[in-house]
Amino acid sequence: MSLSDELDKLDELHRRGALSGDEFARAKARVLNGTAPSTQRPRPAAINALRRSRDDAWLGGVCGGLEPFTGLAAWVWRLLFVALALCGGTGAVVYLLLWIFVPRDDAPAGIGRDALGAR
């Protein structure tokens, strides 16, 4: 893959909102400097970006909030929680805990958050 192709892909990700401005700048610098991506583990602060959805909510917005954070569609999360709820009730317990402890997204409708919530 050429340098321009990599930069084009980064720009596309940035325009779609998958990369924040800071992440885009770091990735662009990495590509231009020719350094390999670091093998660091994800920052623990990324979990703090998890928010319950205001727009895609059937009960508490947990599944709609997990969608941009994980990349799985909200309906898949709903199906998983229902299946786990039918298998001993763990899905209901986990959903209830997430509903209680994950804060609601305060962003205005239509703005959304990127995969890591860094806006």
N, C-alpha and C positions, 0 to 999 in steps of 0.2 A: 504494500500500500504506500502510495506516495505521500509526501509531506502535505501537499495541498488537499489530498483526499481526507487525511486525518483532520486537518483544520476545518474542512467543510463539514465533516461529521460532528465535530465539537460545536461548531456554530449552529448547526441544526438542533442539536440537543439543547443548547442554550436558548434558542428561540422558542422551542416547545416547552421550556420550563423545567426540563429534567436536570439541568445544571444551574446552580445559582451563579451570580456574577463572580463571586470569589472562587468557586469551583472551576468555572470556565477559565479564569485567569491562570489558576494553578496548572490546569491540564494543558492549556496552550503553552505555558512556559516550559512544561515538561516535554512537550512535542518539539518545540523549537530548540531546546537545549540538548535534545537527544538522550535525555536520561530515562531510564526505565521506570515504570510506575513502581511506587513503593509497595512493599508487601506488609505494610502496617495493618493491624486489625482495625475495624471500624471504630470510630470514636464513640464512647459511651453516650455522649451528648445527642447522638442521632436518635436514640430511643425517646429522648425528650421532645422530639418533633412530632411524635404520634398524637393525633387529635381526633376526636369524634366528629363526624361529618354533620354539618347543618343541612345540607342539600339532599344527600343520599341517606336518609334515615327512615327505617321502618319502626324501630322501637327507640333505641338510644343513639343510633348513628355509629355504632362500633364497627360494623362491617364496612360501611361507607368510608370510615376513617382508615381502616386497614388497607383498603384498595390502593391508594396512592403510595402508601408506605411500603407495601410488599410487592405490588405489581399484579396481584391476583384480583380478578373481578370481584365486586361485592357479592354477587350471587353465589360465587364459589365459597366465600366465607360464610354466608348464610347457610348454605348447604352443609358445610363442615360443622357449624355450631349446632344445627338441628340433628345431624347424625350423632354427634357426641352427646347431645342431650338425651337422645334415645338410648344411648349405650351407658347407662349408669348415671346420667345427669351431669357429667363433667362439663359438657358444653354450656349448660345453663349457668353453672357456677362460674366458669371462666368469663362468659359474656357479662354476667352481673358484676364481677370484679372489674372488668375493663370499663363497664358503664360507670362504675363508681369512681375509679381512680384515673381514668384518662380524661383530661379536660376537653371541653367542647371547643371546636374551631371557631375563633372569633373573627376570622377574615370575612369581609363582605361577600355576598353571593357572587359567583362568577370569577372571583380572583383565584381561588384555589391555592394549593401549595405544591412545591416540587416534591420529588421522592424523599428528600430528607427534611423538608419543611423549612428550609433556610430562606425565608423571604423577609 
